[in-house]
Amino acid sequence: MIKEGKVLLNIELPQVVSSRMPVFYNPHMVVNRDISLLVVYAFVGEGAIVCDPMGASGVRSLRFLLEAGASKVIYNDINPRAVEEFKKLLKMHGVDESKVQVHTEDASILLRRIRGCDYVDVDPFGSPIAFLESGILPVKRGGILGVSATDTAVLSGTYPQTCIRRYGSKPLLEAEFYHEIGIRILLKKVIEEGAKMDFALTPIFCYSYRHHFKAFFRKDIGAKRADQLIKNIGYIIYCNSCLYREGVSWENIRSTCPICGGKLLYAGPLWLGKLWDEELLKNMLKAMEKLPLSRETLKIIKKISQEAKKQTIGFYTLSAIGERLKVGNLPTLKRMLSLVQGTPTHFTGEGFRTLLSHRELLKLVESIK
């Protein structure tokens, strides 16, 4: 028996979690489900209408009902066995069946039929690309869309051609903040999919953990609002020699580093705006006490709440500074944070953000060599 939040699951886990499991359940995605609950509870409160179109074991749907006070959950899975097991779980946990709609069909078809959801969770095994357009439609105005991507190697630059084909963007594995670039590419793609239909999908929260990215968007309606969002789509130029980075429009992409004269690389198009909504984060910190969240989730949220105070494009890492800037005697991360008035990043344990300009950072680094 497995316990997650207030849910008990009678599932035997294989040595390797895969989509071939009779009823899919991934214990490593507890953080994903935790944060979905937390974002929706902090943004909507109790009474949310939630759609879980790829429900699998149903643990996310049940947790929304038992922990986050959802008024209605629309559960779906194309696997009939998963649906039958979910129905058993509902009875075992004494859930009021009038609060649950259960479907056994293709997720995209279901998503195109329903409307009026406060939250839709697009959480496929792999890339979310095939489900984005359908997933946007059921979210009501002012509601939230959650999108998971487990093709992080593609988004982060290990397979650049696949990223260009799927997401229409060039990644940049050479940059130490390649995971952030991957998330910004994902954000761009979702915003584009909404804009095609005159929907404005504003990023409000995102994170990177283990093998997946997750992003949340607030939905609004109107071509002008979508146009305003698109103004925040551009490119990141990056120097592999001195670590210079900058967010620019297409017209301002250049090939020579203004700091050291080295060759500039680029990534994009991608989202250049904020990654986190500060007001939502405040509400999430308050709501954490009301939900049974894992220790790992609490740790991530607390770190992001500090990171969001310095919403820079990219971050630095100690290893990149040591290797590229030839610093042999690196200070500890704690000391570096103090020197640059920085904040740690959740993307990597050795990374930090700072509001210092790149020139100011280089001067500081030169003084500690």
C-alpha positions in Angstrom: 0.0 0.0 0.0 1.4 3.4 -1.0 0.4 6.6 0.8 0.5 10.0 -1.0 -1.1 12.9 0.8 -4.4 11.6 2.1 -4.6 8.9 -0.6 -3.9 5.2 -0.2 -3.0 3.3 -3.4 -2.9 -0.5 -3.6 -0.3 -0.6 -6.3 2.9 -2.7 -6.7 5.7 -0.6 -8.1 8.0 -2.3 -10.7 11.8 -1.7 -10.5 11.5 0.7 -13.4 8.5 3.0 -13.8 7.2 3.0 -17.4 4.1 3.7 -19.4 3.7 -0.1 -19.8 2.5 -0.5 -16.2 -1.1 -1.9 -16.0 -2.1 1.3 -14.1 0.5 4.1 -14.3 1.8 5.6 -11.1 5.1 7.5 -10.8 6.2 8.0 -7.2 8.8 10.5 -8.4 6.1 12.9 -9.6 4.8 13.6 -6.0 6.3 17.0 -6.3 4.4 17.6 -9.5 1.1 16.7 -7.9 1.9 18.6 -4.7 2.6 21.8 -6.6 -0.4 21.4 -8.8 -2.6 21.3 -5.7 -0.7 24.2 -4.1 -0.9 26.5 -7.1 -4.7 25.9 -7.6 -5.5 26.1 -3.9 -3.5 29.4 -3.6 -5.0 30.9 -6.8 -8.6 29.6 -6.7 -9.2 28.4 -3.2 -11.7 25.7 -2.4 -14.5 24.8 -4.9 -12.4 24.5 -8.0 -13.5 22.5 -11.0 -10.5 20.4 -12.1 -9.9 18.4 -15.2 -7.4 15.5 -15.1 -7.5 14.2 -18.7 -4.6 11.7 -18.3 -5.6 10.5 -14.8 -3.8 7.2 -14.7 -3.9 6.0 -11.0 -6.2 8.9 -10.2 -4.1 10.0 -7.3 -4.1 13.7 -8.5 -7.8 13.7 -8.9 -8.4 12.2 -5.5 -6.0 14.6 -3.8 -7.8 17.6 -5.3 -11.1 16.2 -3.8 -9.7 15.2 -0.4 -7.1 17.8 0.2 -7.8 20.9 -1.9 -11.6 21.0 -1.5 -12.4 20.8 -5.3 -16.1 20.9 -6.0 -15.8 18.7 -9.0 -13.1 16.6 -10.7 -13.3 15.4 -14.3 -11.1 12.3 -14.5 -10.2 10.6 -17.7 -7.9 7.8 -18.8 -7.9 5.9 -22.1 -7.0 2.7 -20.2 -10.2 0.9 -19.0 -8.3 -0.9 -16.3 -7.1 2.4 -14.8 -10.7 3.7 -14.9 -11.9 0.7 -13.0 -9.2 1.0 -10.4 -10.0 4.7 -10.0 -13.7 3.9 -9.3 -12.6 1.4 -6.6 -10.4 4.1 -5.1 -13.4 6.5 -5.0 -15.4 4.0 -3.0 -12.5 3.1 -0.7 -12.0 6.8 0.2 -15.7 7.5 0.6 -15.8 10.2 -2.1 -19.1 11.7 -3.0 -19.5 10.4 -6.5 -21.6 13.4 -7.6 -18.4 15.4 -7.4 -16.7 13.2 -10.0 -17.1 12.7 -13.7 -15.3 9.6 -15.1 -14.4 9.1 -18.7 -12.6 6.5 -20.8 -11.5 8.2 -24.0 -8.8 10.0 -25.9 -7.7 13.0 -23.8 -7.6 15.4 -26.8 -11.2 14.5 -27.7 -12.5 15.0 -24.2 -10.7 18.3 -23.8 -12.4 19.6 -26.9 -15.8 18.8 -25.5 -15.7 20.3 -22.1 -15.6 23.9 -20.9 -15.6 26.0 -17.7 -12.7 24.4 -15.8 -10.8 26.3 -13.1 -7.8 24.1 -13.7 -6.7 21.7 -16.5 -3.6 19.5 -15.9 -1.8 18.4 -19.1 0.6 15.8 -17.8 1.5 13.3 -20.5 4.3 10.7 -20.6 6.8 12.7 -22.7 6.2 15.9 -24.6 3.0 17.9 -24.1 3.0 19.2 -27.7 0.1 17.0 -29.0 -2.2 18.1 -26.2 -1.5 21.9 -25.9 -4.2 23.2 -28.3 -6.9 20.9 -26.8 -5.8 21.6 -23.2 -6.2 25.3 -23.5 -9.9 25.2 -24.6 -11.6 23.9 -21.4 -9.9 26.4 -19.1 -12.3 29.2 -18.3 -11.3 32.9 -18.4 -9.2 33.5 -15.2 -8.6 29.8 -14.8 -5.2 28.0 -14.8 -3.6 25.6 -17.3 -0.8 23.3 -16.0 1.6 21.8 -18.4 4.3 19.1 -17.7 7.1 18.2 -20.0 9.4 15.2 -19.4 11.3 15.6 -22.6 13.8 17.9 -20.7 16.8 16.6 -22.7 15.2 17.9 -25.8 14.2 21.3 -24.4 17.6 21.8 -22.7 19.7 21.1 -25.8 20.8 17.5 -25.8 18.8 17.0 -29.0 18.6 20.5 -30.6 17.1 19.4 -33.9 14.2 17.7 -32.1 13.6 20.9 -30.1 13.5 23.0 -33.2 11.1 20.5 -34.8 8.8 20.2 -31.8 8.9 23.6 -30.2 10.1 25.8 -33.0 13.1 27.1 -30.9 16.9 26.6 -30.7 18.1 25.5 -27.2 21.5 26.1 -25.8 23.3 23.3 -23.9 26.5 25.4 -23.8 25.0 27.8 -21.2 25.1 26.8 -17.6 21.4 27.8 -17.2 20.3 25.4 -20.1 17.4 24.1 -18.0 16.0 27.6 -17.6 16.3 28.1 -21.3 14.4 24.8 -21.7 11.6 26.1 -19.5 11.5 29.5 -21.3 11.1 27.6 -24.6 8.2 25.6 -23.2 6.6 28.8 -21.9 7.0 30.4 -25.4 5.3 27.4 -27.1 2.3 27.4 -24.8 1.9 31.1 -25.2 2.0 30.8 -29.0 -0.6 28.0 -29.0 -3.0 30.2 -27.0 -2.3 33.3 -29.1 -3.3 31.4 -32.3 -6.8 31.3 -30.8 -6.7 34.9 -29.3 -6.1 33.6 -25.8 -3.5 35.2 -23.5 -1.8 32.6 -21.3 0.4 34.4 -18.8 3.1 32.3 -17.0 2.5 32.5 -13.3 4.8 29.7 -11.9 7.2 27.1 -13.1 9.9 24.8 -11.9 12.5 22.2 -12.9 12.8 19.0 -10.8 14.5 15.7 -11.6 13.3 14.6 -15.1 10.5 17.1 -15.7 9.5 20.8 -16.1 6.2 22.1 -15.0 4.6 25.4 -15.9 1.3 27.1 -15.0 -0.5 29.8 -16.9 -3.4 32.1 -16.2 -5.9 32.3 -19.1 -7.4 35.5 -20.4 -9.2 36.3 -23.7 -8.4 38.8 -26.4 -6.1 39.3 -29.3 -4.6 42.5 -27.8 -3.7 40.8 -24.5 -2.1 37.9 -26.5 -0.1 40.5 -28.5 1.2 42.1 -25.3 2.5 38.7 -24.2 4.2 38.0 -27.5 6.2 41.2 -27.0 8.0 39.3 -24.3 9.2 36.6 -26.7 12.7 37.0 -28.0 16.2 35.5 -27.8 19.0 35.0 -25.3 22.5 35.8 -26.6 25.4 34.2 -24.6 29.2 34.3 -24.5 30.8 31.0 -23.9 34.1 32.7 -22.9 33.1 35.4 -20.3 29.5 34.2 -19.5 27.8 37.4 -20.8 24.1 37.0 -21.4 21.3 39.2 -22.5 17.7 39.0 -23.6 17.1 40.6 -27.0 14.6 40.9 -29.9 15.3 39.3 -33.3 16.6 42.7 -34.6 19.2 43.0 -31.8 20.8 39.6 -32.1 24.6 40.2 -32.6 27.5 37.9 -33.0 30.3 39.6 -31.0 30.4 39.8 -27.2 30.4 43.5 -26.0 32.5 42.5 -23.0 35.3 40.3 -24.3 34.9 40.3 -28.1 34.2 36.5 -28.2 31.7 34.9 -30.4 28.1 35.0 -29.1 25.8 32.0 -29.2 22.0 32.3 -29.1 18.9 30.5 -28.0 15.2 31.1 -28.9 12.7 32.3 -29.6 11.7 31.9 -26.0 9.9 33.7 -23.2 11.9 36.6 -21.7 9.4 37.7 -19.1 8.9 36.8 -15.5 9.0 33.1 -14.5 7.0 33.6 -11.2 4.1 35.8 -10.1 5.1 37.2 -6.7 1.6 37.6 -5.4 0.8 34.0 -6.2 4.0 32.9 -4.4 3.0 34.8 -1.3 -0.4 32.9 -1.3 1.4 29.6 -1.9 3.6 30.1 1.1 0.5 30.8 3.2 -1.4 27.8 1.8 1.5 25.3 2.3 0.4 24.9 6.0 -3.0 23.7 4.9 -2.0 20.9 2.6 -0.1 17.6 3.3 2.9 18.3 1.1 6.2 16.4 0.8 9.4 17.8 2.4 10.9 18.1 -1.1 8.0 20.2 -2.2 8.3 22.5 0.8 12.0 22.9 0.1 11.5 23.8 -3.6 8.8 26.3 -2.9 10.8 28.1 -0.2 13.8 28.3 -2.5 11.8 29.6 -5.4 10.1 32.2 -3.1 13.6 33.7 -2.6 14.8 33.2 -6.2 11.7 35.1 -7.5 13.0 38.3 -5.8 15.6 38.5 -8.5 14.0 37.5 -11.8 17.0 37.7 -14.0 17.4 36.2 -17.4 19.7 33.3 -16.6 21.9 32.6 -13.5 25.5 31.9 -12.8 27.1 28.7 -11.4 30.3 28.4 -9.4 31.7 25.8 -11.7 31.1 27.9 -14.8 32.8 30.9 -13.1 35.7 28.7 -12.1 36.2 27.1 -15.5 35.4 29.9 -17.9 36.8 32.8 -15.9 39.8 30.9 -14.6 39.1 31.3 -10.9 41.1 28.7 -9.0 40.1 29.7 -5.5 36.3 29.9 -5.6 34.4 31.1 -2.5 31.6 28.9 -1.1 28.1 29.5 -2.5 27.2 31.2 0.8 30.1 33.6 0.5 29.4 34.3 -3.2 25.7 35.1 -2.4 26.9 37.6 0.2 29.4 39.2 -2.3 26.9 39.6 -5.1 23.8 40.2 -2.9 22.4 37.1 -4.7 19.8 34.4 -4.2 20.2 30.7 -4.8 18.3 29.1 -7.7 16.3 25.9 -7.5 17.6 24.8 -10.9 21.0 23.7 -9.4 22.6 23.6 -6.0 25.6 25.6 -7.2 23.7 28.4 -9.0 22.7 31.9 -8.0 21.0 35.0 -9.4 22.2 38.5 -8.9 21.0 42.0 -10.0 24.6 43.1 -10.6 25.4 43.9 -14.2 27.7 41.4 -16.0 30.6 44.0 -15.9 30.1 44.4 -12.2 30.2 40.7 -11.6 33.4 40.3 -13.6 35.1 43.1 -11.6 34.1 41.3 -8.4 35.3 37.9 -9.7 38.6 39.6 -10.7 39.1 40.9 -7.2 38.8 37.4 -5.6 41.1 35.6 -8.1 
